[in-house]
Amino acid sequence: MLAGNATIGGHPAGEWSVFVNGTRSQGPPDTVVLHPKEEIALVQGTAPVPVPATYTFPANLDTPVP
């Protein structure tokens, strides 16, 4: 959880944006709820164009680990 004077990579958390499946998440980074197989982009400063929106995950990620 990021609170108070929290930083990510030495930068204040407020300088970061979070994109989920290519869409900017509203609110601070620590409020983003993560779900399996979503494309998450943490951006410090100006976002790239386009922001990554998809990722092809390997098929074996659904295989339980013994």
DSSP file (Angstrom, degrees, kcal/mol; ACC not computed):
  #  RESIDUE AA STRUCTURE BP1 BP2  ACC     N-H-->O    O-->H-N    N-H-->O    O-->H-N    TCO  KAPPA ALPHA  PHI   PSI    X-CA   Y-CA   Z-CA
    1    1 A M              0   0    0      0, 0.0     2,-0.6     0, 0.0    30,-0.0   0.000 360.0 360.0 360.0 136.5    0.0    0.0    0.0
    2    2 A L        +     0   0    0      4,-0.1     2,-0.3     2,-0.0    28,-0.1  -0.876 360.0 151.4-101.7 125.6    1.3    3.4   -0.9
    3    3 A A    >   -     0   0    0     -2,-0.6     3,-0.9     4,-0.1     2,-0.2  -0.981  49.0  -8.4-149.4 159.5    0.6    6.2    1.6
    4    4 A G  T 3  S-     0   0    0     -2,-0.3    -2,-0.0     1,-0.3     0, 0.0  -0.336 132.8  -1.4  59.7-118.4    2.0    9.4    2.9
    5    5 A N  T 3  S+     0   0    0     -2,-0.2    -1,-0.3     7,-0.1    -3,-0.0  -0.056  92.6 156.9 -95.9  31.4    5.4   10.0    1.4
    6    6 A A    <   -     0   0    0     -3,-0.9     7,-2.1     6,-0.1     2,-0.3  -0.200  21.0-165.0 -61.2 147.0    5.4    6.7   -0.6
    7    7 A T  E     -A   12   0A   0      5,-0.3     2,-0.5     6,-0.1    -4,-0.1  -0.922  17.9-151.0-129.9 157.9    7.6    6.3   -3.6
    8    8 A I  E >  S-A   11   0A   0      3,-2.8     3,-1.8    -2,-0.3    -6,-0.0  -0.982  89.9 -15.3-125.8 116.7    7.9    4.0   -6.5
    9    9 A G  T 3  S-     0   0    0     -2,-0.5    -1,-0.1     1,-0.3     0, 0.0   0.808 129.5 -54.9  59.6  30.0   11.5    3.7   -7.9
   10   10 A G  T 3  S+     0   0    0      1,-0.3    -1,-0.3     0, 0.0     3,-0.0   0.406 116.9 110.9  85.3  -2.8   12.4    6.9   -6.0
   11   11 A H  E <  S-A    8   0A   0     -3,-1.8    -3,-2.8     1,-0.1    -1,-0.3  -0.856  80.3 -98.3-104.1 139.7    9.6    8.9   -7.5
   12   12 A P  E >   -A    7   0A   0      0, 0.0     3,-2.4     0, 0.0    -5,-0.3  -0.260  31.6-122.0 -53.7 139.0    6.6   10.1   -5.5
   13   13 A A  G >  S+     0   0    0     -7,-2.1     3,-1.6     1,-0.3    -6,-0.1   0.795 109.7  66.9 -55.5 -29.9    3.6    7.8   -6.0
   14   14 A G  G 3  S+     0   0    0     -8,-0.3    -1,-0.3     1,-0.3    -7,-0.1   0.657  90.8  63.1 -67.7 -15.2    1.6   10.8   -7.2
   15   15 A E  G <  S+     0   0    0     -3,-2.4    30,-1.7    29,-0.0     2,-0.3   0.486  92.5  85.1 -84.6  -3.4    3.8   11.1  -10.3
   16   16 A W  E <   -B   44   0B   0     -3,-1.6     2,-0.3    -4,-0.2    28,-0.2  -0.709  58.0-162.6-103.5 149.6    2.7    7.6  -11.5
   17   17 A S  E     -B   43   0B   0     26,-2.8    26,-3.0    -2,-0.3     2,-0.5  -0.935  10.0-145.6-123.0 151.7   -0.3    6.5  -13.6
   18   18 A V  E     -B   42   0B   0      7,-0.4     7,-3.5    -2,-0.3     2,-0.4  -0.974   9.7-166.3-119.9 131.7   -1.7    3.0  -13.9
   19   19 A F  E     -BC  41  24B   0     22,-2.5    22,-2.5    -2,-0.5     2,-0.5  -0.967   2.9-162.3-116.4 132.5   -3.2    1.7  -17.0
   20   20 A V  E >  S-BC  40  23B   0      3,-2.8     3,-1.7    -2,-0.4    20,-0.2  -0.967  79.4 -18.1-116.9 117.9   -5.3   -1.5  -17.0
   21   21 A N  T 3  S-     0   0    0     18,-3.2    32,-0.2    -2,-0.5    -1,-0.2   0.861 130.9 -51.1  52.7  38.9   -5.8   -3.1  -20.4
   22   22 A G  T 3  S+     0   0    0     30,-0.7     2,-0.5    17,-0.4    -1,-0.3   0.387 116.3 110.9  86.0  -2.9   -4.9    0.2  -22.0
   23   23 A T  E <  S-C   20   0B   0     -3,-1.7    -3,-2.8    30,-0.1    -1,-0.2  -0.903  72.1-116.3-110.0 130.6   -7.3    2.3  -20.0
   24   24 A R  E     -C   19   0B   0     -2,-0.5     2,-0.3    -5,-0.2    -5,-0.3  -0.426  27.8-132.7 -66.0 131.4   -6.0    4.8  -17.4
   25   25 A S        -     0   0    0     -7,-3.5    -7,-0.4    -2,-0.2     2,-0.3  -0.656  17.7-127.6 -83.3 138.4   -7.2    3.9  -13.9
   26   26 A Q  S    S+     0   0    0     -2,-0.3     5,-0.0    -9,-0.1    -1,-0.0  -0.635  70.2  24.3 -84.8 144.3   -8.6    6.8  -11.9
   27   27 A G  S    S-     0   0    0     -2,-0.3    -9,-0.2     3,-0.0    -2,-0.1  -0.278 103.8 -31.9  95.4 176.8   -7.1    7.4   -8.4
   28   28 A P    >   -     0   0    0      0, 0.0     3,-2.0     0, 0.0     4,-0.3  -0.254  61.6-107.5 -70.3 157.5   -3.8    6.6   -6.9
   29   29 A P  G >  S+     0   0    0      0, 0.0     3,-1.3     0, 0.0   -12,-0.0   0.802 114.7  63.0 -55.2 -32.5   -1.8    3.5   -7.9
   30   30 A D  G 3  S+     0   0    0      1,-0.2    -3,-0.0   -28,-0.1   -27,-0.0   0.510  94.6  61.8 -76.8  -0.7   -2.5    1.7   -4.6
   31   31 A T  G <  S+     0   0    0     -3,-2.0     2,-0.4     2,-0.1    -1,-0.2   0.479  75.3 111.6 -99.0  -3.2   -6.3    1.6   -5.3
   32   32 A V    <   -     0   0    0     -3,-1.3     2,-0.6    -4,-0.3    -5,-0.0  -0.566  61.8-142.9 -74.7 127.1   -6.0   -0.5   -8.5
   33   33 A V        -     0   0    0     -2,-0.4     2,-0.3     1,-0.0    -2,-0.1  -0.810  16.3-141.3 -91.0 124.3   -7.4   -4.0   -8.1
   34   34 A L        -     0   0    0     -2,-0.6   -14,-0.0     6,-0.0     6,-0.0  -0.688  18.9-174.5 -91.4 138.5   -5.4   -6.6   -9.9
   35   35 A H    >   -     0   0    0     -2,-0.3     3,-1.1     1,-0.0    -2,-0.0  -0.935  37.4 -83.8-127.1 151.7   -7.0   -9.5  -11.8
   36   36 A P  T 3  S+     0   0    0      0, 0.0    -1,-0.0     0, 0.0     0, 0.0  -0.213 107.3   8.8 -56.0 141.2   -5.4  -12.4  -13.5
   37   37 A K  T 3  S+     0   0    0      1,-0.2     2,-0.3    19,-0.0    18,-0.2   0.733  88.3 139.6  62.5  30.2   -4.2  -11.9  -17.1
   38   38 A E    <   -     0   0    0     -3,-1.1     2,-0.8    16,-0.1    -1,-0.2  -0.768  57.2-119.7 -95.5 150.1   -4.7   -8.2  -17.2
   39   39 A E        -     0   0    0     14,-0.3   -18,-3.2    -2,-0.3     2,-0.5  -0.820  34.9-170.6 -88.0 113.4   -2.2   -5.9  -19.0
   40   40 A I  E     -B   20   0B   0     -2,-0.8     2,-0.5   -20,-0.2   -20,-0.2  -0.922   7.0-173.3-110.8 126.7   -0.9   -3.5  -16.3
   41   41 A A  E     -B   19   0B   0    -22,-2.5   -22,-2.5    -2,-0.5     2,-0.6  -0.980   9.3-160.2-121.3 121.9    1.3   -0.6  -17.2
   42   42 A L  E     -B   18   0B   0     -2,-0.5     2,-0.5   -24,-0.2   -24,-0.2  -0.897  18.1-168.7 -97.0 123.0    2.9    1.6  -14.6
   43   43 A V  E     -B   17   0B   0    -26,-3.0   -26,-2.8    -2,-0.6     2,-0.6  -0.953  15.2-162.1-122.0 127.6    3.8    4.9  -16.2
   44   44 A Q  E    S-B   16   0B   0     -2,-0.5     2,-0.3   -28,-0.2   -28,-0.2  -0.937  70.0 -20.3-106.7 120.3    6.0    7.6  -14.6
   45   45 A G  S    S+     0   0    0    -30,-1.7     2,-0.3    -2,-0.6    -2,-0.1  -0.665 124.6  14.8  86.5-141.2    5.5   11.0  -16.4
   46   46 A T  S    S-     0   0    0     -2,-0.3    -2,-0.2     1,-0.1   -29,-0.0  -0.541  79.7-125.4 -76.7 130.5    4.1   11.1  -19.9
   47   47 A A        -     0   0    0     -2,-0.3     4,-0.1    -4,-0.1    -1,-0.1  -0.425  25.7-110.7 -73.1 147.2    2.4    7.9  -21.1
   48   48 A P        -     0   0    0      0, 0.0    -1,-0.1     0, 0.0    -5,-0.0  -0.340  39.7 -95.7 -70.5 159.8    3.5    6.2  -24.3
   49   49 A V  S    S+     0   0    0      1,-0.3     2,-0.1     2,-0.1     0, 0.0  -0.979 112.4  23.3-121.4 118.1    1.2    6.3  -27.3
   50   50 A P  S    S-     0   0    0      0, 0.0    -1,-0.3     0, 0.0     3,-0.0   0.632  89.0-142.4 -83.5 160.8   -0.3    3.8  -27.5
   51   51 A V        -     0   0    0    -29,-0.2    -2,-0.1    -2,-0.1    -4,-0.0  -0.675  40.3 -94.2 -76.5 135.3   -0.3    2.4  -23.9
   52   52 A P        +     0   0    0      0, 0.0   -30,-0.7     0, 0.0    -1,-0.1  -0.277  49.4 173.0 -53.2 131.2    0.0   -1.4  -24.0
   53   53 A A        +     0   0    0    -32,-0.2   -14,-0.3     1,-0.2     2,-0.3   0.602  55.7  31.0-117.2 -19.6   -3.5   -2.9  -23.9
   54   54 A T        -     0   0    0    -16,-0.1     2,-0.3   -32,-0.1    -1,-0.2  -0.946  50.9-172.3-140.6 160.3   -3.0   -6.6  -24.5
   55   55 A Y        -     0   0    0     -2,-0.3     2,-1.0   -18,-0.2   -16,-0.0  -0.965  25.9-130.2-150.4 136.1   -0.5   -9.3  -23.8
   56   56 A T        -     0   0    0     -2,-0.3     3,-0.1     0, 0.0    -2,-0.0  -0.788  29.8-155.4 -90.6 104.6   -0.5  -12.9  -25.1
   57   57 A F        -     0   0    0     -2,-1.0    -2,-0.0     1,-0.1     4,-0.0  -0.530  26.5 -97.5 -78.9 144.7    0.0  -15.0  -22.0
   58   58 A P    >   -     0   0    0      0, 0.0     3,-1.6     0, 0.0     4,-0.2  -0.324  29.5-124.5 -59.3 143.6    1.5  -18.5  -22.3
   59   59 A A  G >  S+     0   0    0      1,-0.3     3,-1.2     2,-0.1     4,-0.1   0.803 105.0  66.6 -60.7 -31.1   -1.1  -21.2  -22.3
   60   60 A N  G >  S+     0   0    0      1,-0.3     3,-1.3     2,-0.1    -1,-0.3   0.449  73.5  89.7 -76.1   2.3    0.6  -23.0  -19.4
   61   61 A L  G <  S+     0   0    0     -3,-1.6    -1,-0.3     1,-0.3    -2,-0.1   0.714  82.3  58.9 -69.6 -17.5   -0.2  -20.2  -16.9
   62   62 A D  G <  S+     0   0    0     -3,-1.2    -1,-0.3    -4,-0.2    -2,-0.1   0.517  81.9 104.4 -86.2  -4.3   -3.5  -21.9  -16.1
   63   63 A T  S <  S-     0   0    0     -3,-1.3    -3,-0.0    -4,-0.1     0, 0.0  -0.655  78.1-119.9 -80.0 124.1   -1.7  -25.1  -15.0
   64   64 A P        -     0   0    0      0, 0.0    -2,-0.1     0, 0.0    -1,-0.1  -0.314  22.6-121.7 -62.4 144.8   -1.6  -25.4  -11.2
   65   65 A V              0   0    0      1,-0.1     0, 0.0     0, 0.0     0, 0.0  -0.767 360.0 360.0 -87.7 129.1    1.8  -25.5   -9.6
   66   66 A P              0   0    0      0, 0.0    -1,-0.1     0, 0.0     0, 0.0   0.522 360.0 360.0 -66.3 360.0    2.3  -28.7   -7.6
